[in-house]
Amino acid sequence: MNMIQLLNLTVRGPCPMLNTLANHGFLPHSGKGISAVDTVNALNSALNINQSLAQFLFDNAVTTNPAPNATTFSLENLDRHDILEHDASLSRADYYFGDDHTFNQTVFDETRSYWTKPIIDVQAGANARLARVRTSNATNPTFGFSQLGTEFSVGETAAYIIVLGDKTAGTGGLKFKTLFLWTP
């Protein structure tokens, strides 16, 4: 199989972290049929996320699969608006504008503009999150957050500090600022 054929068999979604885990083989490279075991193992081995949090994340992700009684999800399922995917992403445009799953440089530039120091602290993360909410609210006539979308929005901002940063100091890492989020 050539590279074009392989690319046609893969799917990606709106979550840069899960896309990265699939790109590097922690999740199925196809991005399809991701099970609870896949999710728990990937999040634990790649990001040191404990089993109960990883299971919680899977339990929410599987709700995006439209198949009745689904036991797996695909990265593309995560693109279903107002379940986990939400307005005011740090790196994606809102659903209203059409493409809410592809990396958007303009959106990310706004986010990065609030990260003025080499290390992202809690305040800088919160400022970037709030700015994206304000921009989306001002430009998107259908702007809104589901309860779960709100929780995941806050969780995304906390994730780079919890996973990639210094938990004691409350800072994210340079890797996130310059590398992680722009990964399509």
N, C-alpha and C positions, 0 to 999 in steps of 0.2 A: 504494500500500500504506500502511495506517495504522500508527501506532506499535505497537499491540497485535499486528498481523500480523508486523511486523518482530521484535518481542521473541520471538514464538513460533518464529521461524526461527533464533534465536541460542542458543548453548550457552556455558556458562562452567564452569570447573573449580575445583579447590582451590588453585590458584596465583594469589595476588593480582597478582603482577607480569605474568604472561601474560594474565590477564583485563584488566588495565589496558592492555596493548599492543593487545589486540583492541578494547577500548572506544574507543581513540583511533586506530584504523586502521593501526597498524604491522603487525599480523597481520590476517588476514581477519576482518572484523567479526562474521561468523557464528560464529566460533570453530571452524569445521569445515574439513576438508581442508587442514590446515596442512602445507606441504611443507618440505623442507630449505632451499630458497631463501628461502621466507617467513621461516623461523626465523632463518637467518643474517642476512638483511637487517634484520629487525626488531630483533634483539638488538644488531646493530652500529649501526644508525642511531639507535635510541632510547636505548641504554644504553652504547654504545661498547665492547661485548664483542667480542673478536677472533673471527675466523672459525673457528679451530680449537676454541675453547671452545664457540662457538655450535653448531658441527657436533656436538660431543660431546653437548651438551644435547639436540639434535634426535635423535641416534641412540638416546638413552635414552628420550626421549618417544615415539618411534614404536613402541617395544616395548609400549606400553600399548594400542595398537590391536589388538583381537582378530582382525582380518581376517588371513588368511594372506598372507605376503609384502607387508605393508602398506608403503606409501611416504609416507603422510601420517598425521597424527593429528588428533584433535579435542580441544578443551579438556576436554570431558566424559570422554574416554578416560583422562585423567590421574587421574580419581577411582577407578580400579581399585586396590583396597587392596593394599598390600605390594609394589608395583612401585616407583613413585616416591612416591605418596601414602603417608603414614606416620602412626603415632601420635605424639602430643606436638607437634602443630603449634603455631605461635606464635599462630594466629588461627582455627583450626578445631577442632571437637570430634573425638574419636577415632571411627574406623569403628564400633567396638563400640556407641556411643551412637546410631547411626543416620544422622545427617547430618554427614558429614565434609568437605563441600565448601562449605557456606554459612558466611559470616563469623559468628563466635560472640563476642558482646560480653564474656561472662564469661571466656572463654579469653583474649581479648585484654587484658582488664583485668589478669589475672594477669601476662601478659607485660609490660605497661606498668609494672606496679608495681616492676619491677626496673630501669627506666630512670628513675633519680631525678634526673638532671642534664639540662640542655637538649640536650647532645650525647651520643649513645650511644657509649661506647668499647667496646673488645674485652671488657673485664671485665664490663660491664653486659650486653652481648649474651650472653656465656657464662653469666652468672648466670640470665638469663631462660630460655635454652635448657635449662639443668640443672633449673630449677624446673618447667618444663613436663614434662620427662621424669619427674621425681619424682612430680608430680601424676598423670600418666597411669598410671604404674606402680602407684600406690596406689589408683586408682579404677577402672581398667580391668582386669578379670580376664583379658583376652586380650592385654594389652599386649605389644608386641614390635616389633623393627626387623629388616627384611631388611638385608643388607649394603648394597644400593643405597639403601634408605630411610635408613639411618644416614648415608651419605655425602651424600645430598641434604639431610638435616636440618642437618648441619653447614654445608653450602654455603649454605643459606638465611640462616643467621646471618651468614656471611661476606659474603653478597651485598650487604646494605645498606651495609656499609663499603666494599667494593670498588667498587660501582656508584654509590652515592649519597654516599659520604663522602670523607674525606681519607685516602688510602692511606698517606701518610707518617706522619701522626699516629695512624693506626689508629682513627679515629672515624667513626661514621655521621653522617648529617645530620638536622637537625630535620624536614625534609620527610618522611623516613621515619617518624619517631616520630609525627607528628601527621596525616599525610595518606596516605602510601603504603599501609601495611598494612591500614588499615580499608577500603580500596577493595574492594567486593564482587566 
